[in-house]
Amino acid sequence: MPKHILFLFTDQQRRDTIHELGNADIQTPSFDALARESTVFDCAVTPSPVCVPARMSMLSGQYPARTGCTNNNKNLAYTGKGVYDALTKAGYQSCCVGKMHHVTDYYGSIGFSKRYTQEELSAPQDDYTQFIMKNYPYVFDYNGVRTEMYYVPQVSPLPPEAHPTQWVADRSLDYLDSVDPSKPVFLMSSFIHPHPPFCPPAPWNKLYRDDLSLPYVPEHIEDFAELVHGRFKLDNMGVSERQIILLKNYYYACVSFVDYQIGRIIAKLKEKGMYDDTMIIFSTDHGELLGDYNCMGKRTMVDAAAHIPLMIRRPGDKPHHCKDLVSLVDIAPTLLSYAGIPYDSAEFDGLDMFGNQKHDVVFSQYATRKKGAYMVCDGTETGAGKLVYNAPDDRYYFFDTFPDDRDKYEELKDTEHVKSLKARLDAYRASEVLMDPHPASAEKQTGGKNNTHYAGRLDHVMRHDEEAGRIPPGYTIDL
């Protein structure tokens, strides 16, 4: 029988947002059903706590130090075509729906034989933008209002049937209806949510209206002053305790709406008679602080951002929880091994997650040089820990509890365990291919204004004239 593959991928989803895996507050029946049939990897770590480098590491099977992609930068050391191309060339009917965020090729094939694109910002060549302009031409911020509203909970301007999350599912269903089930199929359904802005459609925004648990703030919060991203600290953003609960409610609603769509896709596999022959992978690129450590966002090595959900249902496997250290760099060799496609293991930093070899450590990196943050981890919920080097304050941090609660580097730095981790992390840093990521200037990020209270200017500028044309004479609009 053909070995089908369904890869379900989200953006910025915390590992603790699945009811079956311990979150009593959230409603995720589709994730729950999948978890009950899967190998759940409890110790999965992102190779980078930001979108583009994490996704490039997943495509290539290589860490950021090797790909040269350490931020949302276009210039790369990696010159390969990646795992999606390999599956297509091996004869898979391959399709990708949704956000991929490969900045070198936003709207190209990136190795798939079919793509339905839905990147974050409006662009004439984007399939979802075209759908919106045809059916809802008055909607500009279809992923939610960004800039000063980036971390403000908001209701989508679109009905559920036109929401970006459901559009990904609808196109996925269309594709599954078009394939020949007697031949191998590889479908990747990649959702933008729950990436901010948190804007579920009505009435899903009302799914969580009770007070949820407050964010995690450790007793030694001073240890994290340099580790979390200052631009999104709650005090800077003027976010109150009540507002953070509302943010959490809307974030959970976004996750639940994705969960509903995933259930529809899996139901289609069963309808087509493909389910029993399909490996299903679910993961995300990185997490979200969601008020933990008095901060929003990612771009940090604390577990809320770096520790990710990952589960894989393989036909015939018994479901269980696995404590092996794994990373998104392991996706490529795992897919190729499952499909029976030969590969050179030297091409990858990752391993087949179901093979005999296991990681003793995994790495993560955000940015580079004097702005870089680097992590080596030999455990998350195990008795080991992780070492972080944060270049902006030229300091090492060591944590051995989950969630991270107190930096123990100074008291443990002379132990063999920490010295060994430091040697591994320093070697990783020394191996880095130093590409210039061309970071955006602070002026560009804030639209020329020195404002630390909201995210940088990320409006849908490609529809600037169309949007401005809706403002009557005598008024001006800052776009």
C-alpha positions as CSV (number, residue, x, y, z in Angstrom):
1,M,0.0,0.0,0.0
2,P,1.2,3.6,-0.6
3,K,2.8,5.4,2.3
4,H,0.9,8.7,2.5
5,I,2.1,11.6,4.6
6,L,0.0,14.4,6.2
7,F,2.0,17.1,7.8
8,L,0.0,19.5,10.0
9,F,1.9,22.6,11.0
10,T,1.0,25.7,13.0
11,D,2.8,28.9,13.8
12,Q,3.7,30.0,17.4
13,Q,1.8,27.3,19.2
14,R,2.8,26.6,22.8
15,R,3.4,22.9,23.7
16,D,0.9,23.2,26.6
17,T,-2.2,23.9,24.4
18,I,-3.6,20.4,24.0
19,H,-6.2,19.1,26.4
20,E,-5.1,15.4,26.1
21,L,-1.5,16.4,27.0
22,G,-2.5,18.1,30.3
23,N,-4.3,21.4,29.6
24,A,-7.7,21.1,31.3
25,D,-8.8,24.6,30.2
26,I,-8.5,24.2,26.4
27,Q,-10.9,22.4,24.0
28,T,-8.9,20.4,21.4
29,P,-10.8,17.2,20.5
30,S,-9.0,16.7,17.2
31,F,-5.6,17.1,18.7
32,D,-6.7,14.9,21.5
33,A,-7.7,12.1,19.2
34,L,-4.5,12.4,17.3
35,A,-2.4,12.3,20.5
36,R,-4.1,9.1,21.6
37,E,-2.9,7.4,18.4
38,S,0.6,8.9,18.2
39,T,4.1,8.9,19.5
40,V,4.1,12.1,21.5
41,F,7.6,13.6,21.8
42,D,7.7,15.3,25.2
43,C,11.2,16.7,24.7
44,A,10.9,18.5,21.4
45,V,13.0,21.7,20.9
46,T,12.8,24.2,18.1
47,P,16.1,24.9,16.3
48,S,15.2,28.6,16.4
49,P,12.5,30.5,18.4
50,V,11.5,32.6,15.3
51,C,9.6,31.6,12.1
52,V,12.0,31.7,9.2
53,P,15.1,30.0,10.6
54,A,13.0,27.3,12.3
55,R,11.3,26.5,9.0
56,M,14.5,26.6,7.1
57,S,16.0,24.1,9.5
58,M,13.0,21.9,9.1
59,L,13.3,22.0,5.3
60,S,17.0,21.4,5.3
61,G,17.5,19.1,8.3
62,Q,20.3,21.5,9.4
63,Y,20.7,23.8,12.4
64,P,20.9,27.6,11.8
65,A,24.7,27.6,12.4
66,R,24.9,25.6,9.2
67,T,22.1,27.0,7.0
68,G,23.2,30.6,7.7
69,C,19.5,31.5,8.5
70,T,19.4,32.8,12.0
71,N,16.7,35.4,11.8
72,N,14.1,36.4,9.1
73,N,17.0,36.8,6.6
74,K,17.1,36.0,2.9
75,N,20.8,35.2,2.4
76,L,21.6,31.6,3.1
77,A,24.6,29.3,3.2
78,Y,22.3,26.4,2.5
79,T,22.0,25.6,-1.2
80,G,20.1,22.4,-1.2
81,K,16.5,21.9,-2.4
82,G,15.2,20.3,0.8
83,V,13.0,17.4,1.9
84,Y,9.8,18.5,0.1
85,D,11.6,18.4,-3.3
86,A,13.0,15.0,-2.5
87,L,9.6,13.6,-1.8
88,T,8.2,15.1,-5.0
89,K,11.0,13.7,-7.1
90,A,10.4,10.3,-5.5
91,G,7.0,10.2,-7.0
92,Y,4.8,11.7,-4.3
93,Q,1.7,13.7,-5.2
94,S,2.8,16.7,-3.2
95,C,0.9,19.8,-2.1
96,C,1.5,22.6,0.4
97,V,-1.3,24.8,1.6
98,G,-0.8,27.9,3.8
99,K,2.1,29.8,5.3
100,M,5.6,28.5,4.7
101,H,7.6,31.8,5.2
102,H,10.7,30.8,3.2
103,V,11.8,34.3,2.5
104,T,14.0,33.3,-0.5
105,D,10.9,32.0,-2.3
106,Y,7.6,33.2,-0.7
107,Y,5.3,32.1,-3.6
108,G,7.4,29.5,-5.5
109,S,7.0,25.8,-5.4
110,I,9.7,25.2,-2.7
111,G,9.7,21.6,-3.9
112,F,6.0,20.8,-4.0
113,S,4.2,20.0,-7.2
114,K,1.3,22.1,-6.0
115,R,1.0,25.1,-3.7
116,Y,-1.9,27.2,-2.4
117,T,-0.1,30.2,-0.8
118,Q,-1.2,32.1,2.2
119,E,1.7,34.2,3.5
120,E,1.2,36.8,6.3
121,L,1.0,40.1,4.3
122,S,-1.0,41.0,1.2
123,A,0.6,40.3,-2.1
124,P,-0.9,40.2,-5.6
125,Q,0.6,36.7,-6.3
126,D,-0.7,35.2,-3.0
127,D,-3.6,32.8,-3.5
128,Y,-5.4,33.8,-0.3
129,T,-5.0,37.5,-1.1
130,Q,-6.6,36.9,-4.4
131,F,-9.4,35.1,-2.7
132,I,-10.0,38.0,-0.3
133,M,-9.8,40.7,-3.1
134,K,-12.4,38.8,-5.1
135,N,-14.8,37.9,-2.3
136,Y,-14.1,40.5,0.5
137,P,-12.4,43.4,-1.2
138,Y,-13.1,45.7,1.8
139,V,-11.0,43.5,4.1
140,F,-7.4,44.6,4.3
141,D,-6.1,43.2,7.5
142,Y,-7.4,39.7,7.0
143,N,-4.9,38.2,9.5
144,G,-5.9,40.8,12.0
145,V,-4.7,44.4,12.5
146,R,-1.0,44.4,13.2
147,T,1.2,47.3,14.4
148,E,-0.2,48.8,17.6
149,M,-2.9,46.1,17.6
150,Y,-0.3,43.2,17.3
151,Y,-0.9,41.9,20.8
152,V,-4.5,43.2,21.2
153,P,-7.1,40.5,21.2
154,Q,-9.5,41.1,18.3
155,V,-12.3,39.4,16.4
156,S,-11.6,38.5,12.8
157,P,-13.3,40.8,10.2
158,L,-14.1,37.6,8.2
159,P,-16.8,34.9,8.8
160,P,-15.5,31.4,9.7
161,E,-15.9,30.1,6.2
162,A,-13.5,32.8,4.8
163,H,-11.1,32.9,7.8
164,P,-7.5,32.1,6.9
165,T,-7.5,29.0,9.1
166,Q,-10.6,27.5,7.4
167,W,-9.2,28.5,3.9
168,V,-6.2,26.3,4.6
169,A,-8.4,23.4,5.5
170,D,-10.8,23.9,2.5
171,R,-7.9,23.9,0.1
172,S,-6.5,20.8,1.8
173,L,-9.8,19.1,1.3
174,D,-9.9,20.1,-2.3
175,Y,-6.5,18.6,-2.9
176,L,-7.4,15.3,-1.1
177,D,-10.5,15.1,-3.3
178,S,-8.2,15.5,-6.4
179,V,-5.5,12.9,-5.7
180,D,-5.3,9.2,-6.7
181,P,-5.2,7.3,-3.4
182,S,-3.5,4.4,-5.1
183,K,-0.3,6.5,-5.4
184,P,1.6,8.1,-2.5
185,V,0.4,11.5,-1.3
186,F,2.3,14.2,0.7
187,L,0.1,17.0,1.9
188,M,1.4,19.8,4.2
189,S,-1.4,21.9,5.7
190,S,0.3,24.9,7.4
191,F,-1.7,27.3,9.5
192,I,-0.7,30.9,10.3
193,H,-2.6,30.8,13.6
194,P,-2.1,31.0,16.6
195,H,0.5,33.5,15.5
196,P,-0.5,37.1,16.5
197,P,-2.7,39.0,16.1
198,F,-5.0,36.7,18.0
199,C,-8.1,37.1,15.9
200,P,-10.5,34.1,15.8
201,P,-13.8,34.5,13.9
202,A,-17.1,35.0,15.6
203,P,-18.4,33.2,17.6
204,W,-15.2,31.3,18.3
205,N,-13.9,34.4,20.1
206,K,-16.4,33.6,22.9
207,L,-15.2,30.0,23.4
208,Y,-13.2,31.0,26.5
209,R,-14.9,33.6,28.6
210,D,-13.9,32.4,32.1
211,D,-10.7,33.4,33.8
212,L,-7.9,31.1,32.8
213,S,-4.8,30.6,34.9
214,L,-2.4,33.5,35.2
215,P,0.9,33.4,33.3
216,Y,4.0,31.9,34.9
217,V,6.3,34.4,36.6
218,P,9.1,32.8,38.5
219,E,10.2,34.1,41.9
220,H,13.6,35.0,40.5
221,I,12.3,37.0,37.6
222,E,15.4,39.2,37.7
223,D,17.3,36.3,36.2
224,F,15.4,36.7,32.9
225,A,15.8,40.5,32.4
226,E,18.1,40.0,29.4
227,L,16.6,36.7,28.1
228,V,13.1,37.8,27.1
229,H,12.4,40.2,24.3
230,G,12.2,43.7,25.7
231,R,10.0,45.2,23.0
232,F,7.1,43.0,24.1
233,K,7.3,43.2,27.9
234,L,3.9,43.6,29.4
235,D,4.9,46.8,31.2
236,N,6.1,48.4,27.9
237,M,2.9,47.4,26.2
238,G,0.6,48.6,28.9
239,V,-0.9,45.2,29.3
240,S,-2.8,44.6,32.6
241,E,-3.6,41.3,34.3
242,R,-7.1,41.4,33.0
243,Q,-5.9,42.0,29.4
244,I,-3.4,39.2,29.5
245,I,-6.2,36.8,30.5
246,L,-8.2,38.1,27.5
247,L,-5.2,37.6,25.2
248,K,-4.9,34.1,26.5
249,N,-8.6,33.5,25.9
250,Y,-8.3,34.6,22.2
251,Y,-5.1,32.7,21.7
252,Y,-6.8,29.5,22.9
253,A,-9.7,30.3,20.6
254,C,-7.3,30.4,17.7
255,V,-5.8,27.1,18.7
256,S,-9.3,25.5,18.9
257,F,-10.3,26.8,15.5
258,V,-7.2,25.2,14.0
259,D,-8.1,22.0,15.9
260,Y,-11.5,22.0,14.3
261,Q,-10.0,22.3,10.8
262,I,-7.5,19.6,11.5
263,G,-10.4,17.3,12.4
264,R,-12.0,18.1,9.0
265,I,-8.8,17.2,7.2
266,I,-8.4,13.9,9.1
267,A,-12.0,13.1,8.4
268,K,-11.4,13.5,4.7
269,L,-8.5,11.0,4.9
270,K,-10.9,8.5,6.4
271,E,-13.6,9.2,3.8
272,K,-11.1,8.6,1.1
273,G,-9.9,5.3,2.6
274,M,-6.4,6.7,3.1
275,Y,-6.2,7.1,6.9
276,D,-4.9,3.6,7.7
277,D,-2.0,4.2,5.2
278,T,-1.1,7.7,6.3
279,M,1.6,8.9,8.6
280,I,0.4,12.1,10.3
281,I,2.9,14.6,11.8
282,F,1.8,17.6,13.9
283,S,4.2,20.3,15.1
284,T,4.9,24.0,15.1
285,D,7.8,26.3,14.5
286,H,8.2,27.7,18.0
287,G,6.1,28.7,21.1
288,E,4.7,31.9,22.6
289,L,5.4,33.4,26.0
290,L,1.8,34.5,26.4
291,G,2.5,36.6,29.5
292,D,5.0,34.2,31.0
293,Y,8.0,36.1,32.4
294,N,5.9,39.2,32.1
295,C,6.4,39.2,28.3
296,M,4.7,38.2,25.0
297,G,6.3,36.8,21.9
298,K,9.2,34.4,21.2
299,R,12.9,35.2,20.3
300,T,14.1,33.7,23.6
301,M,15.4,30.4,24.9
302,V,13.0,30.0,27.8
303,D,10.9,26.9,27.4
304,A,7.6,28.6,26.6
305,A,9.1,29.7,23.3
306,A,11.7,27.0,22.7
307,H,9.9,23.8,23.8
308,I,7.4,22.7,21.1
309,P,4.6,20.2,20.6
310,L,5.5,17.3,18.3
311,M,3.6,14.1,17.7
312,I,3.6,11.5,14.9
313,R,1.1,8.8,14.1
314,R,2.6,6.0,12.1
315,P,0.4,3.2,10.9
316,G,0.9,0.2,13.0
317,D,2.7,1.9,15.9
318,K,1.4,1.7,19.4
319,P,0.8,5.2,20.9
320,H,3.1,6.2,23.7
321,H,5.0,9.2,25.1
322,C,8.7,9.4,24.1
323,K,11.3,11.2,26.2
324,D,14.0,11.3,23.4
325,L,15.4,14.7,22.6
326,V,14.1,15.7,19.2
327,S,14.1,18.8,17.0
328,L,12.6,20.1,13.8
329,V,15.9,19.2,12.1
330,D,14.8,15.6,12.6
331,I,11.7,16.0,10.3
332,A,13.6,15.7,7.0
333,P,15.4,12.4,7.8
334,T,12.3,11.0,9.5
335,L,10.2,11.7,6.4
336,L,12.8,10.3,4.0
337,S,13.2,7.2,6.1
338,Y,9.5,6.6,6.2
339,A,9.2,7.0,2.5
340,G,12.1,4.7,1.8
341,I,14.1,7.4,0.0
342,P,17.9,7.0,0.3
343,Y,19.9,9.9,1.7
344,D,23.3,10.8,2.9
345,S,23.2,11.2,6.7
346,A,26.1,13.7,6.6
347,E,23.7,16.1,4.9
348,F,21.7,16.4,8.0
349,D,22.2,17.5,11.6
350,G,18.9,15.7,12.3
351,L,18.2,12.0,12.8
352,D,15.3,9.6,12.0
353,M,13.2,9.9,15.1
354,F,12.3,6.2,14.8
355,G,15.8,5.0,14.1
356,N,18.5,3.6,16.4
357,Q,20.5,6.7,16.8
358,K,19.5,9.3,19.4
359,H,20.6,12.9,20.1
360,D,22.5,13.4,23.4
361,V,22.0,17.2,22.9
362,V,20.1,19.5,20.6
363,F,20.8,23.1,19.7
364,S,18.8,26.3,19.2
365,Q,19.8,29.7,17.9
366,Y,18.3,33.1,17.4
367,A,20.2,35.8,15.5
368,T,24.0,35.9,15.4
369,R,27.2,37.5,16.6
370,K,26.7,40.2,19.2
371,K,22.9,39.9,19.0
372,G,22.8,36.1,19.1
373,A,21.2,33.8,21.7
374,Y,22.4,30.2,21.6
375,M,21.2,27.1,23.5
376,V,22.3,23.5,24.0
377,C,19.9,21.2,25.7
378,D,20.3,17.6,27.1
379,G,16.8,17.5,28.7
380,T,13.6,19.4,29.3
381,E,11.4,17.4,31.5
382,T,14.2,14.9,32.4
383,G,16.7,15.4,35.1
384,A,19.2,17.2,32.9
385,G,19.0,20.8,31.7
386,K,20.0,23.4,29.2
387,L,22.8,26.0,28.8
388,V,22.1,29.3,27.2
389,Y,24.6,31.9,26.0
390,N,23.1,35.3,25.5
391,A,25.5,37.5,23.5
392,P,24.0,40.9,24.2
393,D,24.9,40.6,27.9
394,D,27.9,38.2,27.2
395,R,26.5,35.7,29.8
396,Y,25.8,32.0,30.3
397,Y,22.7,30.8,31.9
398,F,21.9,27.3,33.2
399,F,18.4,25.9,33.9
400,D,17.6,22.4,35.2
401,T,13.9,22.7,35.9
402,F,10.8,23.0,33.8
403,P,9.6,25.6,33.4
404,D,12.8,27.7,33.8
405,D,12.7,29.2,37.2
406,R,16.2,30.2,38.3
407,D,19.6,30.7,36.7
408,K,22.1,28.2,38.3
409,Y,25.1,28.8,36.1
410,E,27.3,30.5,38.7
411,E,26.7,27.8,41.3
412,L,27.1,24.9,38.8
413,K,29.5,26.1,36.2
414,D,32.4,24.0,37.6
415,T,30.4,20.7,37.5
416,E,31.3,18.2,34.8
417,H,27.8,18.4,33.5
418,V,27.8,22.2,32.9
419,K,31.4,22.3,31.6
420,S,30.5,19.6,29.1
421,L,27.5,21.5,27.9
422,K,29.6,24.7,27.6
423,A,32.2,22.9,25.5
424,R,29.4,21.7,23.2
425,L,27.8,25.1,22.9
426,D,31.0,26.9,22.3
427,A,31.9,24.4,19.6
428,Y,28.5,25.0,18.0
429,R,29.0,28.8,18.0
430,A,32.5,28.4,16.5
431,S,31.0,26.3,13.7
432,E,28.6,29.0,12.7
433,V,28.5,30.2,9.1
434,L,28.4,33.9,9.7
435,M,25.9,35.2,7.1
436,D,24.9,38.9,7.4
437,P,21.2,38.8,8.2
438,H,20.7,42.5,7.3
439,P,18.4,43.1,10.3
440,A,15.8,45.8,9.9
441,S,16.7,49.0,11.6
442,A,14.8,50.3,14.6
443,E,13.5,53.2,12.6
444,K,12.1,50.9,9.9
445,Q,10.5,48.6,12.5
446,T,8.6,51.4,14.1
447,G,7.7,53.4,11.0
448,G,10.1,56.2,11.8
449,K,8.7,56.6,15.3
450,N,10.6,55.9,18.5
451,N,7.8,53.8,20.0
452,T,8.5,50.7,22.1
453,H,4.9,50.1,23.0
454,Y,3.9,48.0,20.0
455,A,5.3,45.9,17.3
456,G,7.0,47.4,14.2
457,R,5.1,48.6,11.2
458,L,3.9,45.5,9.5
459,D,0.9,46.8,7.6
460,H,-0.2,45.3,4.3
461,V,1.5,48.0,2.3
462,M,1.0,46.3,-1.1
463,R,-2.6,47.4,-1.0
464,H,-1.7,50.9,0.3
465,D,-3.3,52.9,-2.5
466,E,-6.5,50.8,-2.5
467,E,-6.9,51.2,1.3
468,A,-6.0,54.9,1.2
469,G,-8.6,55.4,-1.5
470,R,-11.4,54.6,0.9
471,I,-10.6,57.6,3.0
472,P,-12.7,60.7,2.0
473,P,-11.1,64.0,1.2
474,G,-10.1,66.1,4.2
475,Y,-8.8,63.1,6.2
476,T,-5.4,61.5,6.2
477,I,-4.5,57.9,7.1
478,D,-1.2,56.7,8.4
479,L,-0.4,53.6,6.4
